[in-house]
Amino acid sequence: MQHRVLGRTGREVSTVGLGTWQFGGDFGRVEESDAFAVMDAAAEHGVTVFDTADVYGDGLSEQLIGRWLAKNPEWQGLVATKMIRRAEEPSLAHATAENFQAWIDRSRKNLGVDTLDLVQLHCPDDDVYASDAVFDRLDALVESGAIAHYGVSVETVEQALSAIARPNVATVQIILNAFRQKPLEKVLPAAQEAGVGIIARVPLASGLLSGRYTKDTTFEATDHRSYNRAGEAFDVGETFSGVDFATGVEGAAQFSELAEQEGLKPTTAALAWVIQSAGVSTVIPGARNADQARGNAEAGGAPQLSDDFRSAVRKLYADEIAPSVHDRW
């Protein structure tokens, strides 16, 4: 497993982390024993970043991580959580000092810690990024010891660039994968120049890039891949990276062929593509079982991808995917 410094946190972390949205039930129900098995497998294979949020399962994801941490005090990793989505809307009106403190206190209780390692504003509205007062409040929380560092999780390139310009933003979390390549143009270079860490989320395009799905694949009713395909619940870009499912399945089949030519499994190739993009600190794929967690971790030691592979992936994106997603986020 390779390690890199996570931006302005100054902490070394594994290039492959663990996303835990699935622990909250938005990919179908996950039993506690399965969640523990996933975290066990990830930790055993060198993963030192767990990413969660206070709204994943209304705090269930945080609570599961907290119980696992209590049983595994020897793990010296970083837990990143998020806040603001508990509000009626993630707008400036709700980004108050009182709300921040309440949300952070709740997350500290859920995770069983005194100081949160990293708190990210969870895809707030544009007016939040523009407010000096919001970032002053976050600075005050660092000074109080409630949080060690803060960052943002963004939906758009413009939001990412706005956050990177803030002097104390430690990290930016953004969707980056072979089907969402726009951050390569400006976001990653700007983050590198500023010393801001990049946490790449949705690296498998909600599983599309694993190559396991066909046009006939169905998902549980509680799975966002069923109920959010048109953005019914939240930004559609979070589901299959905003790619139409049928189009994504066809593109994923082409990606799988390219991965096979590279001598890699599709999942490994997809994660390695993200990890090996200049400026990325860590990538946070989810896992529903221990085998998936182990397979994801293997990408942290994957060989360097060939120039031919990266060129072919760029062409696949440009020809098949970009027309429907590139200008939207």
Buried (B, 14 or more C-beta within 10 A) or exposed (E): BBBBEBBBBEBEBBBBBBBBBBBBBBBBEBEEEBBBBBBBBBBEBBBBBBBBBBBBBEBBBBBBBBBBBEEEEEBEBBBBBBBBBBBEEBBBEBBBBEBBBEBBEBBBEBBBBEBBBBBBBBBBBEEBBEEEEBBEBBBBBBEEEBBBBBBBBBBBBBBBBBBBEBEEBBBBBBBBBBBBBBBBEBBBEBBBEBEBBBBBBBBBBBBBBBBBBEEEEEBBEEBBBBBBBEEEEBBBBBBBBBBBBEBBBBBBEBBBBBBEEBEBBBBBBBBBBBBBBEBBBBBBBBBBBBEBBBBBBBBBBBEEBEEEBBEBBBEBBEEBBBEBBBEEB
